[in-house]
Amino acid sequence: MRYVIDIYGVFVPALLLWIVVAYVLSALLRRLMQRFDLYRLVWHRALFDFSVFVCLLGGVVYLSEYLS
């Protein structure tokens, strides 16, 4: 597992990078759900958004481990 990523001499924690990637993916997913009005099927929107973010973060971390 990589704990630190070197970006042009700046050491960045890998988890910070994965959080940013998961946030961008969740923002895109939220926009799609708003566009197609799928939030009407969700009981609590904030909890749903947070759980989707956690699932995406886990998927991104797992994918990074799988690819390295």
Backbone as a printed PyTorch tensor [residue, N CA C, xyz], in Angstrom:
tensor([[[  0.8430,  -1.1780,   0.0000],
         [  0.0000,   0.0000,   0.0000],
         [  0.8830,   1.2350,   0.0000]],

        [[  0.5610,   2.1560,  -0.8510],
         [  1.3040,   3.4080,  -0.9260],
         [  0.6630,   4.4060,   0.0260]],

        [[  1.4900,   4.9290,   0.9210],
         [  0.9760,   5.8970,   1.8780],
         [  1.2160,   7.3250,   1.4180]],

        [[  2.2410,   7.5040,   0.5710],
         [  2.6160,   8.8340,   0.1360],
         [  2.8450,   8.7960,  -1.3670]],

        [[  2.3830,   9.8300,  -2.0510],
         [  2.5860,   9.9430,  -3.4950],
         [  3.4460,  11.1670,  -3.7450]],

        [[  4.4610,  10.9970,  -4.5760],
         [  5.3730,  12.0920,  -4.8990],
         [  4.8670,  12.8000,  -6.1620]],

        [[  4.4440,  14.0630,  -5.9850],
         [  3.9890,  14.8630,  -7.1340],
         [  4.9780,  16.0070,  -7.3090]],

        [[  5.8870,  15.8500,  -8.2330],
         [  6.9030,  16.8590,  -8.5280],
         [  7.6470,  17.3020,  -7.2750]],

        [[  8.0330,  16.3660,  -6.4410],
         [  8.7920,  16.6650,  -5.2460],
         [  7.9740,  16.9880,  -4.0260]],

        [[  6.6680,  17.0870,  -4.1780],
         [  5.7860,  17.3510,  -3.0340],
         [  5.1410,  16.0340,  -2.6320]],

        [[  5.3780,  15.6320,  -1.3930],
         [  4.8250,  14.3740,  -0.9130],
         [  3.4170,  14.6170,  -0.3880]],

        [[  2.4640,  13.9520,  -1.0100],
         [  1.0460,  14.1140,  -0.6700],
         [  0.5450,  12.7680,  -0.1430]],

        [[ -0.1920,  12.7750,   0.9680],
         [ -0.7610,  11.5040,   1.4370],
         [ -1.6920,  10.9130,   0.3750]],

        [[ -1.5540,   9.6320,   0.1600],
         [ -2.3540,   8.9720,  -0.8780],
         [ -3.8410,   9.0630,  -0.5700]],

        [[ -4.1860,   8.9820,   0.7120],
         [ -5.6060,   9.0380,   1.0670],
         [ -6.2240,  10.3800,   0.6800]],

        [[ -5.4550,  11.4620,   0.7890],
         [ -5.9700,  12.7760,   0.3900],
         [ -6.3040,  12.7940,  -1.0990]],

        [[ -5.4420,  12.2100,  -1.8890],
         [ -5.7020,  12.1470,  -3.3310],
         [ -6.9320,  11.3010,  -3.6360]],

        [[ -7.0850,  10.1790,  -2.9260],
         [ -8.2500,   9.3070,  -3.1710],
         [ -9.5300,   9.9910,  -2.7110]],

        [[ -9.4510,  10.7990,  -1.6460],
         [-10.6310,  11.5340,  -1.1930],
         [-11.0730,  12.5400,  -2.2460]],

        [[-10.1260,  13.2180,  -2.8650],
         [-10.4600,  14.1980,  -3.9060],
         [-11.1020,  13.5020,  -5.1030]],

        [[-10.5570,  12.3560,  -5.4840],
         [-11.1220,  11.6070,  -6.6150],
         [-12.5460,  11.1390,  -6.2850]],

        [[-12.7430,  10.6270,  -5.0730],
         [-14.0710,  10.1660,  -4.6770],
         [-15.0530,  11.3280,  -4.5960]],

        [[-14.6010,  12.4930,  -4.1550],
         [-15.4830,  13.6520,  -4.0860],
         [-15.9390,  14.0950,  -5.4790]],

        [[-15.0050,  14.1010,  -6.4260],
         [-15.3640,  14.4860,  -7.7970],
         [-16.3710,  13.4950,  -8.3790]],

        [[-16.1280,  12.2020,  -8.1440],
         [-17.0690,  11.1920,  -8.6410],
         [-18.4430,  11.3310,  -7.9920]],

        [[-18.4610,  11.6050,  -6.6900],
         [-19.7570,  11.7490,  -6.0210],
         [-20.4720,  13.0150,  -6.4720]],

        [[-19.7300,  14.0770,  -6.7720],
         [-20.3620,  15.2940,  -7.2870],
         [-21.0100,  15.0350,  -8.6420]],

        [[-20.3180,  14.2840,  -9.4850],
         [-20.8980,  13.9360, -10.7940],
         [-22.1490,  13.0680, -10.6260]],

        [[-22.0850,  12.1290,  -9.6920],
         [-23.2290,  11.2550,  -9.4480],
         [-24.4110,  12.0350,  -8.8870]],

        [[-24.1390,  12.9930,  -7.9730],
         [-25.2200,  13.8300,  -7.4310],
         [-25.8930,  14.6380,  -8.5280]],

        [[-25.0800,  15.1710,  -9.4470],
         [-25.6320,  15.9570, -10.5440],
         [-26.5300,  15.1090, -11.4390]],

        [[-26.0930,  13.8640, -11.6970],
         [-26.9130,  12.9600, -12.5060],
         [-28.2180,  12.6100, -11.7970]],

        [[-28.1290,  12.3900, -10.4790],
         [-29.3450,  12.0480,  -9.7390],
         [-30.3170,  13.2180,  -9.6980]],

        [[-29.8000,  14.4280,  -9.6220],
         [-30.6860,  15.5900,  -9.6580],
         [-31.3300,  15.7480, -11.0250]],

        [[-30.5360,  15.5160, -12.0460],
         [-31.0530,  15.6970, -13.4090],
         [-32.1940,  14.7420, -13.7060]],

        [[-32.0560,  13.4890, -13.2660],
         [-33.0800,  12.4860, -13.5440],
         [-34.0860,  12.3340, -12.3990]],

        [[-34.0160,  13.2250, -11.4370],
         [-34.9710,  13.2840, -10.3180],
         [-35.0470,  11.9600,  -9.5590]],

        [[-33.8830,  11.3800,  -9.2910],
         [-33.8340,  10.1120,  -8.5620],
         [-33.8050,  10.3080,  -7.0560]],

        [[-33.6440,  11.5540,  -6.6020],
         [-33.6440,  11.8010,  -5.1580],
         [-35.0290,  11.6050,  -4.5470]],

        [[-36.0650,  11.5580,  -5.3700],
         [-37.4010,  11.3140,  -4.8300],
         [-37.5250,   9.8960,  -4.2900]],

        [[-36.6120,   8.9940,  -4.6670],
         [-36.6170,   7.6160,  -4.1870],
         [-35.8120,   7.4360,  -2.9070]],

        [[-35.1320,   8.5150,  -2.4580],
         [-34.2290,   8.4370,  -1.3100],
         [-34.9340,   9.0160,  -0.0930]],

        [[-34.7790,   8.3200,   1.0560],
         [-35.4460,   8.7780,   2.2700],
         [-34.7690,  10.0110,   2.8550]],

        [[-33.4350,   9.9540,   3.0510],
         [-32.6930,  11.0600,   3.6460],
         [-31.5310,  11.3990,   2.7150]],

        [[-31.6340,  12.5350,   2.0700],
         [-30.6870,  12.8700,   1.0080],
         [-29.2510,  12.9960,   1.5130]],

        [[-29.0530,  13.6500,   2.6590],
         [-27.6880,  13.8540,   3.1630],
         [-27.0280,  12.5320,   3.5410]],

        [[-27.7770,  11.6630,   4.2010],
         [-27.2240,  10.3500,   4.5520],
         [-26.9020,   9.5360,   3.3070]],

        [[-27.7620,   9.6360,   2.3230],
         [-27.5230,   8.9100,   1.0780],
         [-26.2620,   9.4200,   0.3780]],

        [[-26.1120,  10.7440,   0.3210],
         [-24.9240,  11.3190,  -0.3170],
         [-23.6530,  10.9110,   0.4210]],

        [[-23.7050,  10.9320,   1.7570],
         [-22.5310,  10.5390,   2.5290],
         [-22.1970,   9.0660,   2.3270]],

        [[-23.2050,   8.2240,   2.3090],
         [-22.9390,   6.7950,   2.1270],
         [-22.4060,   6.5040,   0.7320]],

        [[-22.8950,   7.2260,  -0.2540],
         [-22.3600,   7.0450,  -1.6110],
         [-20.9040,   7.4920,  -1.6590]],

        [[-20.5820,   8.5830,  -0.9700],
         [-19.1980,   9.0510,  -0.9360],
         [-18.2890,   8.0140,  -0.2820]],

        [[-18.7320,   7.4250,   0.8260],
         [-17.9170,   6.4160,   1.5140],
         [-17.7340,   5.1900,   0.6200]],

        [[-18.7810,   4.7770,  -0.0560],
         [-18.6720,   3.6320,  -0.9590],
         [-17.7240,   3.9320,  -2.1170]],

        [[-17.8220,   5.1320,  -2.6640],
         [-16.9200,   5.4990,  -3.7550],
         [-15.4750,   5.5760,  -3.2810]],

        [[-15.2630,   6.1030,  -2.0720],
         [-13.9080,   6.1690,  -1.5280],
         [-13.3390,   4.7660,  -1.3380]],

        [[-14.1230,   3.8640,  -0.8150],
         [-13.6660,   2.4870,  -0.6710],
         [-13.3480,   1.8550,  -2.0140]],

        [[-14.1840,   2.1270,  -2.9970],
         [-13.9310,   1.5900,  -4.3320],
         [-12.6790,   2.1520,  -4.9670]],

        [[-12.4530,   3.4410,  -4.7820],
         [-11.2540,   4.0700,  -5.3550],
         [-10.0010,   3.5250,  -4.6840]],

        [[-10.0310,   3.3780,  -3.3700],
         [ -8.8640,   2.8400,  -2.6520],
         [ -8.6200,   1.3900,  -3.0670]],

        [[ -9.6830,   0.5910,  -3.1440],
         [ -9.5260,  -0.7970,  -3.5640],
         [ -8.9830,  -0.8740,  -4.9890]],

        [[ -9.4840,  -0.0320,  -5.8820],
         [ -9.0180,  -0.0380,  -7.2640],
         [ -7.5560,   0.3750,  -7.3530]],

        [[ -7.1420,   1.3440,  -6.5370],
         [ -5.7410,   1.7610,  -6.5580],
         [ -4.8370,   0.6480,  -6.0500]],

        [[ -5.3020,  -0.0980,  -5.0550],
         [ -4.5200,  -1.2230,  -4.5570],
         [ -4.4720,  -2.3480,  -5.5930]],

        [[ -5.5710,  -2.5460,  -6.2710],
         [ -5.6420,  -3.6140,  -7.2700],
         [ -4.7510,  -3.3010,  -8.4640]],

        [[ -4.6800,  -2.0440,  -8.8620],
         [ -3.8970,  -1.6700, -10.0410],
         [ -2.4040,  -1.5530,  -9.7500]],

        [[ -2.0290,  -1.3650,  -8.4740],
         [ -0.5830,  -1.2210,  -8.1850],
         [  0.0650,  -2.5460,  -7.8810]]])
